[in-house]
């Protein structure tokens, strides 16, 4: 449904002025983003402006379906629909002023302005993604305390705890189409720059605790650069270099909504999606969304190992559940804890720690690596290779005829049978007519 901004302005001039005031945006910006068509594509929204139709991408996490989210071990084990919820499964509609007022009343440091792109993201969360929001509300019990501790440690606004909702849909093993990984969707270079180890066996971007502290530090550093939280969120999505380009192309503007037309397509939808995520995580009841029932996982503890340990051996020796091990230790990419490289922690339910300690010798014995530590070199071949290099120019060859023997050829060419066997890689005295042998 495409509606021209001029028509809206004529019909509801008073409301439009109110929206412009509350959003803190210039009128030209309103003309660019006030009209939205979400029906064009499942992953995009269309914005009609005086310059034509502009496509804006939803963040990738807003395209995930609930089935993929519920396939996680934590979800299957500790989340379930609330069958006692008596809310009608329908999404009520409200006047724009209601959304404006609700956003304004949220206890946040970061500004939460309203516009029609924000409205489109709210509609998506409260409409086709409402069951995913139920999942977010249930899974938040696992992850939000971790996010809040990390953000509080670096004195970051706590509303940033909803950033992983739009980054990964609260999936700790999520991998984007460009390779961003984990709850906070770190790219490889950024993750390593903030102390997250990534190699063939370990990817700490998938560790909820380590990645949360790295993300808090990264957000702090971005704020030191830009001094504006909307720009920080945008830079988290597309990188500070792209934000600086947009600032230059806009003539030096440092307001997100003024550099908006110069940003990448997905980033234009990113800040609105963040605002919408904050809205829906606070006002889900008003939209008849029931949180999933969540049972907090059993308390966990860690054991540190100094040898490589394979999850399969923990399963066979200790009887642990493989999916549980993967869920509690998502940083281990190949189900191998590389304790031989450096002391490494295995997170287990508290009740299972004692069992591991009792059986650790059997675990270590069973987890012996199948990678060879020492290999032997075939000495005869090595000597032959060296001899070939030294005497390649003076090599003499003989084509075997019927009746020839190794001993006879040795006498004929003034050498030994062992030498001929060595030069030709032979283990016995059998030779075949027509074969060329090196005899010197």
TORVO-771562 format. One record per residue (C-alpha): residue number from 1; residue in one letter; chain; x, y, z. Coordinates in steps of 0.25 Angstrom, whole numbers. Layout:
BEGIN
<NUM; 'a'; 'A'; <X; Y; Z>>
...
This chain:
BEGIN
<1; 'x'; 'A'; <0; 0; 0>>
<2; 'x'; 'A'; <7; 13; -5>>
<3; 'x'; 'A'; <2; 26; 0>>
<4; 'x'; 'A'; <7; 39; -5>>
<5; 'x'; 'A'; <13; 48; 7>>
<6; 'x'; 'A'; <5; 60; 1>>
<7; 'x'; 'A'; <-8; 53; 2>>
<8; 'x'; 'A'; <-5; 50; 17>>
<9; 'x'; 'A'; <-1; 64; 20>>
<10; 'x'; 'A'; <-14; 70; 14>>
<11; 'x'; 'A'; <-22; 60; 22>>
<12; 'x'; 'A'; <-15; 60; 35>>
<13; 'x'; 'A'; <-6; 73; 36>>
<14; 'x'; 'A'; <-7; 74; 51>>
<15; 'x'; 'A'; <-3; 60; 53>>
<16; 'x'; 'A'; <9; 61; 44>>
<17; 'x'; 'A'; <14; 73; 51>>
<18; 'x'; 'A'; <13; 66; 64>>
<19; 'x'; 'A'; <21; 54; 58>>
<20; 'x'; 'A'; <31; 63; 53>>
<21; 'x'; 'A'; <33; 69; 66>>
<22; 'x'; 'A'; <34; 56; 74>>
<23; 'x'; 'A'; <43; 50; 64>>
<24; 'x'; 'A'; <52; 62; 64>>
<25; 'x'; 'A'; <54; 61; 49>>
<26; 'x'; 'A'; <54; 72; 38>>
<27; 'x'; 'A'; <42; 72; 29>>
<28; 'x'; 'A'; <50; 68; 17>>
<29; 'x'; 'A'; <54; 55; 25>>
<30; 'x'; 'A'; <39; 53; 28>>
<31; 'x'; 'A'; <36; 53; 13>>
<32; 'x'; 'A'; <47; 43; 10>>
<33; 'x'; 'A'; <42; 32; 21>>
<34; 'x'; 'A'; <28; 35; 24>>
<35; 'x'; 'A'; <21; 25; 14>>
<36; 'x'; 'A'; <24; 10; 15>>
<37; 'x'; 'A'; <20; -2; 7>>
<38; 'x'; 'A'; <23; -15; 15>>
<39; 'x'; 'A'; <16; -24; 5>>
<40; 'x'; 'A'; <26; -23; -6>>
<41; 'x'; 'A'; <36; -33; -1>>
<42; 'x'; 'A'; <37; -42; 12>>
<43; 'x'; 'A'; <51; -36; 15>>
<44; 'x'; 'A'; <49; -22; 10>>
<45; 'x'; 'A'; <40; -10; 12>>
<46; 'x'; 'A'; <38; 1; 2>>
<47; 'x'; 'A'; <38; 16; 5>>
<48; 'x'; 'A'; <32; 26; -5>>
<49; 'x'; 'A'; <38; 40; -6>>
<50; 'x'; 'A'; <38; 51; -15>>
<51; 'x'; 'A'; <50; 45; -22>>
<52; 'x'; 'A'; <43; 31; -24>>
<53; 'x'; 'A'; <42; 18; -17>>
<54; 'x'; 'A'; <53; 14; -8>>
<55; 'x'; 'A'; <55; 0; -3>>
<56; 'x'; 'A'; <60; -3; 11>>
<57; 'x'; 'A'; <64; -16; 16>>
<58; 'x'; 'A'; <60; -22; 29>>
<59; 'x'; 'A'; <71; -27; 38>>
<60; 'x'; 'A'; <74; -42; 35>>
<61; 'x'; 'A'; <69; -47; 48>>
<62; 'x'; 'A'; <55; -41; 45>>
<63; 'x'; 'A'; <54; -52; 34>>
<64; 'x'; 'A'; <57; -64; 43>>
<65; 'x'; 'A'; <45; -73; 46>>
<66; 'x'; 'A'; <41; -79; 59>>
<67; 'x'; 'A'; <44; -93; 56>>
<68; 'x'; 'A'; <59; -90; 54>>
<69; 'x'; 'A'; <59; -83; 67>>
<70; 'x'; 'A'; <52; -94; 75>>
<71; 'x'; 'A'; <62; -104; 69>>
<72; 'x'; 'A'; <73; -100; 79>>
<73; 'x'; 'A'; <75; -109; 91>>
<74; 'x'; 'A'; <72; -98; 101>>
<75; 'x'; 'A'; <59; -95; 94>>
<76; 'x'; 'A'; <55; -109; 93>>
<77; 'x'; 'A'; <59; -112; 108>>
<78; 'x'; 'A'; <55; -100; 115>>
<79; 'x'; 'A'; <44; -92; 107>>
<80; 'x'; 'A'; <30; -96; 104>>
<81; 'x'; 'A'; <17; -89; 100>>
<82; 'x'; 'A'; <9; -83; 111>>
<83; 'x'; 'A'; <-4; -91; 109>>
<84; 'x'; 'A'; <-11; -83; 121>>
<85; 'x'; 'A'; <-10; -70; 113>>
<86; 'x'; 'A'; <-24; -65; 111>>
<87; 'x'; 'A'; <-20; -53; 102>>
<88; 'x'; 'A'; <-27; -52; 88>>
<89; 'x'; 'A'; <-17; -56; 77>>
<90; 'x'; 'A'; <-19; -43; 70>>
<91; 'x'; 'A'; <-11; -30; 68>>
<92; 'x'; 'A'; <-19; -18; 72>>
<93; 'x'; 'A'; <-16; -5; 64>>
<94; 'x'; 'A'; <-14; 8; 71>>
<95; 'x'; 'A'; <-13; 23; 67>>
<96; 'x'; 'A'; <1; 28; 64>>
<97; 'x'; 'A'; <0; 37; 76>>
<98; 'x'; 'A'; <-1; 25; 85>>
<99; 'x'; 'A'; <12; 19; 79>>
<100; 'x'; 'A'; <19; 32; 81>>
<101; 'x'; 'A'; <15; 33; 95>>
<102; 'x'; 'A'; <19; 19; 98>>
<103; 'x'; 'A'; <33; 21; 92>>
<104; 'x'; 'A'; <34; 34; 99>>
<105; 'x'; 'A'; <31; 28; 113>>
<106; 'x'; 'A'; <41; 17; 112>>
<107; 'x'; 'A'; <52; 18; 123>>
<108; 'x'; 'A'; <64; 20; 113>>
<109; 'x'; 'A'; <76; 29; 111>>
<110; 'x'; 'A'; <76; 27; 96>>
<111; 'x'; 'A'; <65; 34; 88>>
<112; 'x'; 'A'; <54; 26; 83>>
<113; 'x'; 'A'; <47; 35; 72>>
<114; 'x'; 'A'; <35; 31; 64>>
<115; 'x'; 'A'; <33; 30; 49>>
<116; 'x'; 'A'; <27; 21; 39>>
<117; 'x'; 'A'; <39; 12; 37>>
<118; 'x'; 'A'; <39; 10; 52>>
<119; 'x'; 'A'; <24; 7; 51>>
<120; 'x'; 'A'; <27; -3; 40>>
<121; 'x'; 'A'; <37; -10; 49>>
<122; 'x'; 'A'; <27; -10; 60>>
<123; 'x'; 'A'; <16; -16; 51>>
<124; 'x'; 'A'; <26; -27; 47>>
<125; 'x'; 'A'; <29; -31; 61>>
<126; 'x'; 'A'; <15; -30; 66>>
<127; 'x'; 'A'; <9; -37; 54>>
<128; 'x'; 'A'; <16; -48; 46>>
<129; 'x'; 'A'; <27; -49; 56>>
<130; 'x'; 'A'; <19; -49; 69>>
<131; 'x'; 'A'; <22; -64; 72>>
<132; 'x'; 'A'; <36; -60; 70>>
<133; 'x'; 'A'; <34; -49; 80>>
<134; 'x'; 'A'; <29; -60; 90>>
<135; 'x'; 'A'; <42; -67; 88>>
<136; 'x'; 'A'; <50; -55; 91>>
<137; 'x'; 'A'; <42; -52; 104>>
<138; 'x'; 'A'; <45; -66; 109>>
<139; 'x'; 'A'; <59; -67; 104>>
<140; 'x'; 'A'; <62; -53; 110>>
<141; 'x'; 'A'; <62; -60; 124>>
<142; 'x'; 'A'; <75; -68; 119>>
<143; 'x'; 'A'; <82; -56; 113>>
<144; 'x'; 'A'; <78; -43; 118>>
<145; 'x'; 'A'; <85; -44; 131>>
<146; 'x'; 'A'; <98; -47; 124>>
<147; 'x'; 'A'; <96; -35; 115>>
<148; 'x'; 'A'; <92; -26; 126>>
<149; 'x'; 'A'; <105; -29; 134>>
<150; 'x'; 'A'; <114; -27; 123>>
<151; 'x'; 'A'; <107; -14; 119>>
<152; 'x'; 'A'; <107; -9; 133>>
<153; 'x'; 'A'; <122; -12; 135>>
<154; 'x'; 'A'; <125; -2; 124>>
<155; 'x'; 'A'; <114; 8; 128>>
<156; 'x'; 'A'; <106; 6; 115>>
<157; 'x'; 'A'; <91; 9; 114>>
<158; 'x'; 'A'; <84; -4; 118>>
<159; 'x'; 'A'; <74; -3; 106>>
<160; 'x'; 'A'; <86; -8; 98>>
<161; 'x'; 'A'; <82; -22; 103>>
<162; 'x'; 'A'; <72; -23; 92>>
<163; 'x'; 'A'; <83; -21; 81>>
<164; 'x'; 'A'; <84; -37; 80>>
<165; 'x'; 'A'; <70; -38; 78>>
<166; 'x'; 'A'; <72; -31; 64>>
<167; 'x'; 'A'; <86; -36; 62>>
<168; 'x'; 'A'; <84; -51; 64>>
<169; 'x'; 'A'; <69; -53; 69>>
<170; 'x'; 'A'; <76; -58; 82>>
<171; 'x'; 'A'; <82; -70; 75>>
<172; 'x'; 'A'; <97; -72; 80>>
<173; 'x'; 'A'; <101; -80; 68>>
<174; 'x'; 'A'; <95; -71; 58>>
<175; 'x'; 'A'; <104; -68; 46>>
<176; 'x'; 'A'; <100; -57; 36>>
<177; 'x'; 'A'; <101; -58; 21>>
<178; 'x'; 'A'; <114; -49; 22>>
<179; 'x'; 'A'; <120; -58; 33>>
<180; 'x'; 'A'; <116; -50; 46>>
<181; 'x'; 'A'; <115; -60; 57>>
<182; 'x'; 'A'; <109; -61; 71>>
<183; 'x'; 'A'; <98; -54; 79>>
<184; 'x'; 'A'; <105; -41; 76>>
<185; 'x'; 'A'; <109; -44; 62>>
<186; 'x'; 'A'; <123; -41; 62>>
<187; 'x'; 'A'; <131; -41; 49>>
<188; 'x'; 'A'; <144; -48; 50>>
<189; 'x'; 'A'; <154; -36; 50>>
<190; 'x'; 'A'; <145; -29; 60>>
<191; 'x'; 'A'; <144; -40; 69>>
<192; 'x'; 'A'; <159; -43; 69>>
<193; 'x'; 'A'; <162; -28; 71>>
<194; 'x'; 'A'; <153; -29; 84>>
<195; 'x'; 'A'; <160; -41; 89>>
<196; 'x'; 'A'; <151; -52; 84>>
<197; 'x'; 'A'; <159; -64; 80>>
<198; 'x'; 'A'; <156; -71; 67>>
<199; 'x'; 'A'; <163; -83; 61>>
<200; 'x'; 'A'; <159; -96; 55>>
<201; 'x'; 'A'; <155; -102; 68>>
<202; 'x'; 'A'; <150; -90; 76>>
<203; 'x'; 'A'; <141; -78; 73>>
<204; 'x'; 'A'; <139; -69; 85>>
<205; 'x'; 'A'; <129; -60; 77>>
<206; 'x'; 'A'; <119; -71; 80>>
<207; 'x'; 'A'; <122; -70; 95>>
<208; 'x'; 'A'; <110; -62; 101>>
<209; 'x'; 'A'; <119; -57; 113>>
<210; 'x'; 'A'; <132; -53; 106>>
<211; 'x'; 'A'; <124; -48; 94>>
<212; 'x'; 'A'; <116; -39; 102>>
<213; 'x'; 'A'; <127; -32; 109>>
<214; 'x'; 'A'; <134; -31; 96>>
<215; 'x'; 'A'; <122; -24; 90>>
<216; 'x'; 'A'; <121; -15; 102>>
<217; 'x'; 'A'; <135; -10; 100>>
<218; 'x'; 'A'; <133; -8; 85>>
<219; 'x'; 'A'; <120; 0; 87>>
<220; 'x'; 'A'; <127; 8; 97>>
<221; 'x'; 'A'; <138; 11; 87>>
<222; 'x'; 'A'; <128; 14; 76>>
<223; 'x'; 'A'; <122; 25; 86>>
<224; 'x'; 'A'; <135; 31; 88>>
<225; 'x'; 'A'; <136; 33; 73>>
<226; 'x'; 'A'; <122; 38; 70>>
<227; 'x'; 'A'; <116; 43; 83>>
<228; 'x'; 'A'; <102; 39; 78>>
<229; 'x'; 'A'; <95; 26; 81>>
<230; 'x'; 'A'; <88; 25; 68>>
<231; 'x'; 'A'; <101; 26; 60>>
<232; 'x'; 'A'; <107; 16; 70>>
<233; 'x'; 'A'; <96; 6; 66>>
<234; 'x'; 'A'; <97; 9; 52>>
<235; 'x'; 'A'; <112; 8; 52>>
<236; 'x'; 'A'; <111; -6; 60>>
<237; 'x'; 'A'; <103; -11; 48>>
<238; 'x'; 'A'; <111; -5; 36>>
<239; 'x'; 'A'; <124; -1; 42>>
<240; 'x'; 'A'; <130; 13; 46>>
<241; 'x'; 'A'; <136; 15; 32>>
<242; 'x'; 'A'; <122; 15; 25>>
<243; 'x'; 'A'; <117; 24; 36>>
<244; 'x'; 'A'; <128; 34; 33>>
<245; 'x'; 'A'; <125; 33; 18>>
<246; 'x'; 'A'; <111; 36; 20>>
<247; 'x'; 'A'; <115; 48; 29>>
<248; 'x'; 'A'; <124; 53; 18>>
<249; 'x'; 'A'; <113; 51; 7>>
<250; 'x'; 'A'; <103; 59; 15>>
<251; 'x'; 'A'; <112; 71; 17>>
<252; 'x'; 'A'; <116; 68; 31>>
<253; 'x'; 'A'; <103; 65; 37>>
<254; 'x'; 'A'; <105; 56; 50>>
<255; 'x'; 'A'; <90; 53; 52>>
<256; 'x'; 'A'; <86; 39; 48>>
<257; 'x'; 'A'; <73; 43; 42>>
<258; 'x'; 'A'; <80; 54; 34>>
<259; 'x'; 'A'; <91; 44; 28>>
<260; 'x'; 'A'; <80; 34; 27>>
<261; 'x'; 'A'; <79; 35; 11>>
<262; 'x'; 'A'; <94; 32; 10>>
<263; 'x'; 'A'; <94; 19; 18>>
<264; 'x'; 'A'; <94; 5; 13>>
<265; 'x'; 'A'; <80; -1; 11>>
<266; 'x'; 'A'; <81; -10; 23>>
<267; 'x'; 'A'; <86; 1; 32>>
<268; 'x'; 'A'; <74; 10; 29>>
<269; 'x'; 'A'; <65; -1; 35>>
<270; 'x'; 'A'; <75; -4; 46>>
<271; 'x'; 'A'; <72; 7; 56>>
<272; 'x'; 'A'; <57; 7; 54>>
<273; 'x'; 'A'; <58; -8; 56>>
<274; 'x'; 'A'; <65; -6; 69>>
<275; 'x'; 'A'; <55; 4; 74>>
<276; 'x'; 'A'; <44; -6; 70>>
<277; 'x'; 'A'; <51; -17; 78>>
<278; 'x'; 'A'; <51; -8; 90>>
<279; 'x'; 'A'; <37; -5; 88>>
<280; 'x'; 'A'; <32; -19; 86>>
<281; 'x'; 'A'; <40; -24; 98>>
<282; 'x'; 'A'; <33; -14; 107>>
<283; 'x'; 'A'; <19; -13; 101>>
<284; 'x'; 'A'; <17; -28; 97>>
<285; 'x'; 'A'; <4; -29; 106>>
<286; 'x'; 'A'; <-3; -17; 99>>
<287; 'x'; 'A'; <-1; -26; 86>>
<288; 'x'; 'A'; <-7; -39; 92>>
<289; 'x'; 'A'; <7; -46; 92>>
<290; 'x'; 'A'; <9; -56; 102>>
<291; 'x'; 'A'; <23; -59; 106>>
<292; 'x'; 'A'; <27; -74; 106>>
<293; 'x'; 'A'; <29; -81; 119>>
<294; 'x'; 'A'; <43; -82; 123>>
<295; 'x'; 'A'; <50; -91; 133>>
<296; 'x'; 'A'; <64; -86; 136>>
<297; 'x'; 'A'; <74; -96; 133>>
<298; 'x'; 'A'; <81; -104; 144>>
<299; 'x'; 'A'; <93; -97; 151>>
<300; 'x'; 'A'; <106; -99; 144>>
<301; 'x'; 'A'; <121; -99; 147>>
<302; 'x'; 'A'; <134; -101; 139>>
<303; 'x'; 'A'; <145; -111; 140>>
<304; 'x'; 'A'; <158; -107; 134>>
<305; 'x'; 'A'; <166; -118; 125>>
<306; 'x'; 'A'; <180; -118; 121>>
<307; 'x'; 'A'; <178; -129; 110>>
<308; 'x'; 'A'; <170; -129; 98>>
<309; 'x'; 'A'; <156; -134; 101>>
<310; 'x'; 'A'; <146; -139; 90>>
<311; 'x'; 'A'; <131; -137; 93>>
<312; 'x'; 'A'; <128; -151; 88>>
<313; 'x'; 'A'; <137; -157; 99>>
<314; 'x'; 'A'; <130; -149; 110>>
<315; 'x'; 'A'; <117; -155; 104>>
<316; 'x'; 'A'; <122; -170; 104>>
<317; 'x'; 'A'; <130; -169; 117>>
<318; 'x'; 'A'; <121; -160; 125>>
<319; 'x'; 'A'; <108; -162; 119>>
<320; 'x'; 'A'; <106; -147; 116>>
<321; 'x'; 'A'; <96; -142; 106>>
<322; 'x'; 'A'; <103; -137; 94>>
<323; 'x'; 'A'; <94; -126; 91>>
<324; 'x'; 'A'; <95; -121; 105>>
<325; 'x'; 'A'; <110; -120; 104>>
<326; 'x'; 'A'; <109; -113; 91>>
<327; 'x'; 'A'; <99; -103; 97>>
<328; 'x'; 'A'; <107; -100; 109>>
<329; 'x'; 'A'; <120; -99; 101>>
<330; 'x'; 'A'; <117; -93; 88>>
<331; 'x'; 'A'; <131; -87; 86>>
<332; 'x'; 'A'; <136; -101; 82>>
<333; 'x'; 'A'; <134; -102; 67>>
<334; 'x'; 'A'; <138; -117; 65>>
<335; 'x'; 'A'; <133; -123; 78>>
<336; 'x'; 'A'; <148; -123; 83>>
<337; 'x'; 'A'; <153; -115; 95>>
<338; 'x'; 'A'; <167; -112; 92>>
<339; 'x'; 'A'; <173; -113; 106>>
<340; 'x'; 'A'; <187; -117; 100>>
<341; 'x'; 'A'; <188; -103; 94>>
<342; 'x'; 'A'; <185; -96; 107>>
<343; 'x'; 'A'; <177; -99; 119>>
<344; 'x'; 'A'; <162; -99; 114>>
<345; 'x'; 'A'; <149; -99; 122>>
<346; 'x'; 'A'; <137; -109; 120>>
<347; 'x'; 'A'; <124; -104; 125>>
<348; 'x'; 'A'; <115; -114; 131>>
<349; 'x'; 'A'; <103; -115; 140>>
<350; 'x'; 'A'; <107; -115; 155>>
<351; 'x'; 'A'; <102; -129; 157>>
<352; 'x'; 'A'; <111; -134; 146>>
<353; 'x'; 'A'; <124; -128; 150>>
<354; 'x'; 'A'; <127; -138; 161>>
<355; 'x'; 'A'; <124; -149; 151>>
<356; 'x'; 'A'; <134; -143; 141>>
<357; 'x'; 'A'; <145; -142; 152>>
<358; 'x'; 'A'; <143; -157; 156>>
<359; 'x'; 'A'; <144; -161; 142>>
<360; 'x'; 'A'; <154; -151; 136>>
<361; 'x'; 'A'; <166; -161; 134>>
<362; 'x'; 'A'; <157; -170; 126>>
<363; 'x'; 'A'; <152; -158; 118>>
<364; 'x'; 'A'; <166; -153; 115>>
<365; 'x'; 'A'; <170; -168; 111>>
<366; 'x'; 'A'; <159; -169; 102>>
<367; 'x'; 'A'; <161; -155; 96>>
<368; 'x'; 'A'; <174; -157; 91>>
<369; 'x'; 'A'; <176; -150; 78>>
<370; 'x'; 'A'; <176; -157; 65>>
<371; 'x'; 'A'; <186; -147; 59>>
<372; 'x'; 'A'; <200; -153; 58>>
<373; 'x'; 'A'; <211; -146; 67>>
<374; 'x'; 'A'; <223; -153; 60>>
<375; 'x'; 'A'; <224; -160; 47>>
<376; 'x'; 'A'; <235; -168; 41>>
<377; 'x'; 'A'; <241; -165; 28>>
<378; 'x'; 'A'; <244; -176; 18>>
<379; 'x'; 'A'; <259; -175; 18>>
<380; 'x'; 'A'; <262; -183; 5>>
<381; 'x'; 'A'; <254; -174; -3>>
<382; 'x'; 'A'; <260; -162; 4>>
<383; 'x'; 'A'; <274; -167; 1>>
<384; 'x'; 'A'; <270; -170; -14>>
<385; 'x'; 'A'; <265; -156; -15>>
<386; 'x'; 'A'; <278; -150; -10>>
<387; 'x'; 'A'; <286; -159; -19>>
<388; 'x'; 'A'; <277; -156; -31>>
<389; 'x'; 'A'; <280; -141; -29>>
<390; 'x'; 'A'; <295; -143; -28>>
<391; 'x'; 'A'; <297; -152; -40>>
<392; 'x'; 'A'; <285; -148; -49>>
<393; 'x'; 'A'; <295; -144; -60>>
<394; 'x'; 'A'; <303; -157; -60>>
<395; 'x'; 'A'; <291; -167; -59>>
<396; 'x'; 'A'; <292; -179; -68>>
<397; 'x'; 'A'; <279; -187; -72>>
<398; 'x'; 'A'; <277; -201; -77>>
<399; 'x'; 'A'; <264; -207; -83>>
<400; 'x'; 'A'; <262; -221; -77>>
<401; 'x'; 'A'; <262; -232; -87>>
<402; 'x'; 'A'; <257; -246; -85>>
<403; 'x'; 'A'; <267; -254; -77>>
<404; 'x'; 'A'; <273; -242; -70>>
<405; 'x'; 'A'; <275; -242; -55>>
<406; 'x'; 'A'; <279; -232; -44>>
<407; 'x'; 'A'; <292; -239; -41>>
<408; 'x'; 'A'; <296; -240; -56>>
<409; 'x'; 'A'; <293; -226; -58>>
<410; 'x'; 'A'; <302; -222; -46>>
<411; 'x'; 'A'; <314; -230; -52>>
<412; 'x'; 'A'; <312; -224; -65>>
<413; 'x'; 'A'; <311; -210; -61>>
<414; 'x'; 'A'; <321; -211; -50>>
<415; 'x'; 'A'; <312; -208; -38>>
<416; 'x'; 'A'; <304; -216; -28>>
<417; 'x'; 'A'; <291; -223; -27>>
<418; 'x'; 'A'; <287; -214; -15>>
<419; 'x'; 'A'; <291; -202; -22>>
<420; 'x'; 'A'; <282; -205; -34>>
<421; 'x'; 'A'; <270; -208; -24>>
<422; 'x'; 'A'; <273; -195; -17>>
<423; 'x'; 'A'; <273; -186; -29>>
<424; 'x'; 'A'; <260; -192; -34>>
<425; 'x'; 'A'; <252; -194; -21>>
<426; 'x'; 'A'; <252; -209; -23>>
<427; 'x'; 'A'; <250; -218; -11>>
<428; 'x'; 'A'; <253; -231; -17>>
<429; 'x'; 'A'; <260; -237; -29>>
<430; 'x'; 'A'; <249; -238; -39>>
<431; 'x'; 'A'; <249; -230; -51>>
<432; 'x'; 'A'; <241; -230; -64>>
<433; 'x'; 'A'; <245; -230; -78>>
<434; 'x'; 'A'; <243; -216; -85>>
<435; 'x'; 'A'; <245; -208; -72>>
<436; 'x'; 'A'; <255; -198; -71>>
<437; 'x'; 'A'; <265; -199; -59>>
<438; 'x'; 'A'; <275; -189; -55>>
<439; 'x'; 'A'; <288; -196; -53>>
<440; 'x'; 'A'; <298; -185; -49>>
